[in-house]
């Protein structure tokens, strides 16, 4: 499949931002505000370049699972990005703020697959059978675009605004877990900053993963055994600053993201 010159230019703009640490203007001036296929082509160019540089795909992430956020972007479906090996951080492993542009955090459930999900007709029972275990997770959402000035095509092109993923280390079986009923609380130190539940994620994180499996299978990059799937936020995202963020997920466990104080990269005007 051919890639347009505008998609290549957009990918190059995002590449320069990532390498220099200087945020860039939105890419919608190059690829438009509504063509999601073009935006995914930009995303693929960026991921293929990182793989050529030695990185490894370890999973996917789902974004825009909240109806309120979908309304903000004027879309009615989620989007997705790709997780690479250098994005994965263990529970309590220190994170330098200077690694990011304008980081935000949200609590999620991470699925680890024991089987491929490679059908464009994947349904929730397939997801339940394929899931080996789940983990509590904190996603660090980030944007290489100045001041988070994004529309749907900007965030898709920027790998669904992916930054990093902090994973808990105690696996939980899905047996007996109703993920739609899982309660979530996210604290910074002793201060609550976000609350929510599994129902906020398309009704259930299992439904979200089934949606993702169908979408990526149609695009020729199906979910594979061993991959990690971030199923979407269980509550509102919050801006990250130096300190410890702890997410507690009922029946699943807790995970901590420890941000070290450091200077953020320069941001282009």
Secondary structure in CASP SS format (residue, H / E / C, confidence):
PFRMAT SS
TARGET T0000
AUTHOR 0000-0000-0000
METHOD secondary structure of the structure
MODEL  1
X C 1.00
X C 1.00
X C 1.00
X C 1.00
X H 1.00
X H 1.00
X H 1.00
X H 1.00
X H 1.00
X H 1.00
X H 1.00
X H 1.00
X H 1.00
X H 1.00
X H 1.00
X H 1.00
X H 1.00
X H 1.00
X H 1.00
X H 1.00
X C 1.00
X C 1.00
X C 1.00
X E 1.00
X C 1.00
X C 1.00
X C 1.00
X H 1.00
X H 1.00
X H 1.00
X H 1.00
X C 1.00
X C 1.00
X C 1.00
X C 1.00
X H 1.00
X H 1.00
X H 1.00
X H 1.00
X H 1.00
X H 1.00
X H 1.00
X H 1.00
X H 1.00
X H 1.00
X H 1.00
X H 1.00
X H 1.00
X H 1.00
X H 1.00
X H 1.00
X H 1.00
X C 1.00
X C 1.00
X C 1.00
X C 1.00
X E 1.00
X E 1.00
X E 1.00
X E 1.00
X E 1.00
X E 1.00
X E 1.00
X C 1.00
X C 1.00
X C 1.00
X H 1.00
X H 1.00
X H 1.00
X H 1.00
X H 1.00
X H 1.00
X H 1.00
X C 1.00
X C 1.00
X C 1.00
X C 1.00
X C 1.00
X E 1.00
X E 1.00
X E 1.00
X E 1.00
X E 1.00
X E 1.00
X H 1.00
X H 1.00
X H 1.00
X E 1.00
X E 1.00
X E 1.00
X C 1.00
X C 1.00
X C 1.00
X E 1.00
X E 1.00
X E 1.00
X H 1.00
X H 1.00
X H 1.00
X C 1.00
X C 1.00
X C 1.00
X C 1.00
X E 1.00
X E 1.00
X E 1.00
X E 1.00
X E 1.00
X E 1.00
X E 1.00
X E 1.00
X E 1.00
X E 1.00
X C 1.00
X C 1.00
X C 1.00
X E 1.00
X C 1.00
X C 1.00
X C 1.00
X C 1.00
X C 1.00
X C 1.00
X H 1.00
X H 1.00
X H 1.00
X H 1.00
X H 1.00
X H 1.00
X H 1.00
X E 1.00
X E 1.00
X E 1.00
X E 1.00
X E 1.00
X E 1.00
X E 1.00
X E 1.00
X E 1.00
X E 1.00
X E 1.00
X C 1.00
X C 1.00
X C 1.00
X E 1.00
X H 1.00
X H 1.00
X H 1.00
X C 1.00
X C 1.00
X C 1.00
X H 1.00
X H 1.00
X H 1.00
X H 1.00
X H 1.00
X H 1.00
X C 1.00
X H 1.00
X H 1.00
X H 1.00
X E 1.00
X E 1.00
X E 1.00
X E 1.00
X E 1.00
X E 1.00
X C 1.00
X C 1.00
X C 1.00
X C 1.00
X E 1.00
X C 1.00
X C 1.00
X C 1.00
X C 1.00
X C 1.00
X C 1.00
X H 1.00
X H 1.00
X H 1.00
X C 1.00
X E 1.00
X E 1.00
X E 1.00
X E 1.00
X E 1.00
X E 1.00
X C 1.00
X C 1.00
X E 1.00
X E 1.00
X E 1.00
X E 1.00
X E 1.00
X E 1.00
X E 1.00
X H 1.00
X H 1.00
X H 1.00
X C 1.00
X C 1.00
X C 1.00
X C 1.00
X H 1.00
X H 1.00
X H 1.00
X H 1.00
X H 1.00
X H 1.00
X H 1.00
X H 1.00
X H 1.00
X H 1.00
X H 1.00
X H 1.00
X H 1.00
X H 1.00
X C 1.00
X C 1.00
X C 1.00
X C 1.00
X E 1.00
X C 1.00
X C 1.00
X C 1.00
X C 1.00
X E 1.00
X E 1.00
X E 1.00
X E 1.00
X E 1.00
X E 1.00
X C 1.00
X E 1.00
X C 1.00
X C 1.00
X E 1.00
X E 1.00
X C 1.00
X C 1.00
X C 1.00
X E 1.00
X E 1.00
X E 1.00
X E 1.00
X E 1.00
X E 1.00
X E 1.00
X C 1.00
X C 1.00
X C 1.00
X E 1.00
X E 1.00
X E 1.00
X E 1.00
X E 1.00
X E 1.00
X E 1.00
X E 1.00
X C 1.00
X C 1.00
X C 1.00
X C 1.00
X C 1.00
X C 1.00
X C 1.00
X C 1.00
X C 1.00
END
